[in-house]
Amino acid sequence: MSAEFDNVIVTAVKSQEQGVELMEKLLAVAQPSAVYSPPLVSGDYTLITASEVYAGMGFGFGIGGGTAPKPAEGTAMSEEEAEGQEGQPSGIGGGSGGGGISMGRPVAVISIGPEGVQVEPVVDATKVALAFFTMLGSMLFMLGRMRRASRR
């Protein structure tokens, strides 16, 4: 194997190791400590925040290889073509890529007190408003289409 091909192999192995490290870091957020906050104690009450955690990723690797094709017998070749045909390896490849995301958001507060345990949901007003306007826009769009269809 040529030094160039060996270099591609070494680079691909390093990329794979980096991909595994990235995956371990992204999955580390999916631990119970990332989902439940440490308890906050105030008097007779203890509060614990429960969260929702997402982690996703993808990565890929590629590698190539090859040697110069041998000419068919009786095939004429130029001098430049003949120079690349002397058994020297040619054509290499390589490549890698990846990415990931992790995110979390609070979904509930667990309250422990003299009255017992209560779970209060955390409502994201922005998401509720976006869902409302999306639904409203869809309904208006469909209403317009239904009116146009009924006029025909």
N, C-alpha and C positions, 0 to 999 in steps of 0.2 A: 504494500500500500504506500501511497505517496505521503509526504509530510502534510500536504494540503488536505488530503482526505482525513488523516489522523487529527488535524486541527478541527475539522468539521465535527468529528466524533466527540472530541473533548468539549467543544462548545455545546453540542447537543446534550451531553451528560450534565454539564453545568446548568443548562436551561431547565432540564428535568428536575434537578435538585432545587433550583429556585422556585419552580412550580409547586413542588411538594411543600416547601417552606411557606409559600403563600397560602396554600390550602390549609395548612396547620394553623396559621395565624387567623384566617377567616373563620375556621370552625371553632377556634378558641372562644369566640364571642358567644357561642351557643351553649354556654355553661349556666348552671343555676344562678351563679352570682351575677350574670348579665341580665337575668330575667327578674330576679327578686332583689330589691335593694336591701341593704342592712336595716334591721328594725330601728325605728326612731321612737324613743320612749319619752313621754311627757306626762308626768303624773301617773294616773291610772291607765293611760291610753298608750297603746303601741300601734304605730302605723308602718305598714310595709307596702312598697310600690311594686306592683306586678307589671312586667313589660312583655312586649312581643318582640322577638328578635328574628331577623331574616339574615341568611347568609347564602350567597350563591356565587358560583365561579365556573369558569371554563378555561381550558388551555389545551394547546395542541403542539405537536412537534412534528418535524419532517426531516428527512435525510435523503440523500440520493447516492449516486455512484455511477459507475459505468466506465467503459473503455471505448476507444475509438473503433468504429466499425471497420471491418476488413473489406477491401474492395473485391468485387466479383472478378474472377479471372477474365482477362481480355478487356477490362474497363480502363479507359484512359483517364489519368489524373494529372492535375497541374502540380507544379513543384510545391506550392503552398499546401495543397491537400496531402501530398505525399509526406511532407514534414510531420504532420500530425498523425500519421499512420504507422509510426515506427514502434508500436507496441507501448508507447507511453500512455499511462492512464489519462483519460480526459473526462470531463463532465463530472462535476461534483454537485452537491446540493446542500441543503440545510434549512434552517428556519424554525422558529418557534414563536408563540404568541399566547397571550392569555389576558385575563382580567377577572375582576370579581367585585362584589359589593357586599357590604353587611350594613344593616341598619336596625334600629330598635326604636320603639315608642312605648310610652306607658299606656296600659289598657285598663288598670284598676288599682284602687287603693284598698288595702285590707286593713280594717280598723278593729283592734281588739281592746275592749274596755269592760267596764262593769256591766254593761247591758249585753255583752256577748260579742260575737264576731260578726262584722258587717263587711260586705264587699260592695264598694261603690265604683261603678264604671267611670272611666275618664273619657269624656266625649270630645272628639276633635271637631270643633265648630267649622273649621275650614273644609274638612272632608264632607261634612253634612251639607254645607252650602254648595260645594262643587257637585255632589250627587243630585241635589235638588235642581240646580240649574241645568245639569245634563239631562235629567229626566224631563224637565220643562221644555227644553229645546227639542228633544226627541218627539215629545207629544205634539208640539206645534208643527214640526216638520211632517209628521204623519197626518195630522189634521189637514194641512195644506194639500198633501197628496190625495187624501180621500175626497176632498172637495173638488179637486181637478178631475178626478176619476168619475165623480158623480155627474159632472157637467157634460160628459161625453155621451 
